[in-house]
Amino acid sequence: YFIQSNLRMLTFLVNRFRKNWETLLVVFTVTMVYYGIKTYEGPGARRRAANFPPPSPPQEKWVYNPSQSFAPEWYQIPRTPDPTCKPKTNLYFLRTHQTGTSSVTNIFYRYGQEHDLNFVMYSLKLDLHYPGKIGIFYLEKVKPEGGYNILCQYMRHRRMDVLRILEEGAIFTTLLRHPVDQFLSVFHNFEIKNTIRNLQIHQNPYEEFFRDAHKHTLMSSDAIFHLLQNSMSFDLGLTPPMFKNDTAVDEFIATIDNDFHLVMILELLDECLVLLRRLMCWDIKDILYVKLSVNNNYKNSISDNIREKILDWNSVDLKLYNHFYEKMKKIIGEQDDGFRAEVEHFKSLVAAFSNECYSGKAMPVFNTNKIGLTLNESHEKNLTCKVMATDDVTQTHIIGLKQFRETLSPSDILMVRNHMRNLKGRNPAMLDWEDVHKINRDPPTPQPKVDL
């Protein structure tokens, strides 16, 4: 019976195939052509593949085994400046979101460019596959001669990945901001009111958001989901399921305290930068900064009730911030008698530089969310003023043009040029496309003839 049933089924299929063989042949042919086109790798595809991290192949477990050891004093902030110290050039800056990192990162971009240092980055990209894992094997494949010196692109903190990719002796630092101001900045900068549908019709989006914060967070897009609750802790490596686990939170804060040699506080930024200067043994001019990515028409006036809800919703960030704020106050209190005078001198230099380079006129940038700068007429060709007013995306493009010059396609270069020229109209103080070769110290190349 079993054999007869199978024979009948086989006969049925053969007869059906005879009736519809033309249709099946067409379907098969179309399918093969589709997959042939999809998998074809032309020259453009090969160039893109060269600049994009491929899936990591299975490898043996990597073990941290430094070839040289550094004395504990190497990683400690000196209480008094040491005039005989040598500048450190290897640095890891973990960028947290909406905490003022654009201004601080500009310091590291500028220092690296002035001293011909190498940056950890994918070509022309501001992040390292954030919030996923960085492509270690790709970064090792494209590592420049001399290795990597500075890592300051967006990523989630994973200590062993950083130790593996950076040169030895790197200083670990990051930046935190009060959770209320940081949350409000995220809400404004990422236009949460317009992104989450339920908030669009309400006059007070904060109040509506906290009617059911969990539901509204789940309704947000993948790009901002992780930024709406304890985002600083998330950037530093804590996973959302652990937010309610007090033991895990305490262990996480202890780990961050152990991993990072300097955790800066935005509300004490000038003091922190002077401490960074002492730690890195840099000149005071190396840490000059301009406030970048300042929110336009941003008001942080909220009711006490909303403020308490923000703190409760971001309780892990609050605990993290309070720990390192108190630690920073203690470190500042332990500095020598000349520290306060050094900070005041630094503040006066920052103010004098800003007044010298830029006029008081501000212009809206990036969908009117940010404020751009304008140069004083006497400094319209000053490269230092331009570099310090240039946003992090453009800085990443400029550095990428140098580090990936062998693999970038003409269309990539055109994209950078058009980006800079379009943004220049809204941020007049930034670098011009014609300045790129001066910054990268390259000989001029012919201008692209095609306008996109």
Secondary structure, DSSP 4 states (H G I P E B T S, - for coil): -HHHHHHHHHHHHHHHHHHHHHHHHHHHHHHHHHHHHHH---HHHHHHHHTSPPPPPP-PPP----SS---GGGGSPPSS--TT------EEEEPPTTSSHHHHHHHHHHHHHHTT--B---TT-SBSSTTS---HHHHHHTPPTT-B-EE-SB----HHHHHHHBPTTPEEEEEE--HHHHHHHHHHHTTHHHHSGGGTT-S-HHHHHTTSHHHHHHHS-TTTGGGSSSHHHHHTT--GGGTT-HHHHHHHHHHHHHH-SEEEEGGGHHHHHHHHHHHHT--GGGG-----SPBTT------HHHHHHHHHHTHHHHHHHHHHHHHHHHHHHTS-TTHHHHHHHHHHHHHHHHHHHB-S--EEETTTTEEE--B-GGGTT-HHHHHHTS-HHHHHHHHHHHHTTTT--HHHHHHHHHHHHHHHTT-TTSPPGGGHHHHTTPPP-PPPS---
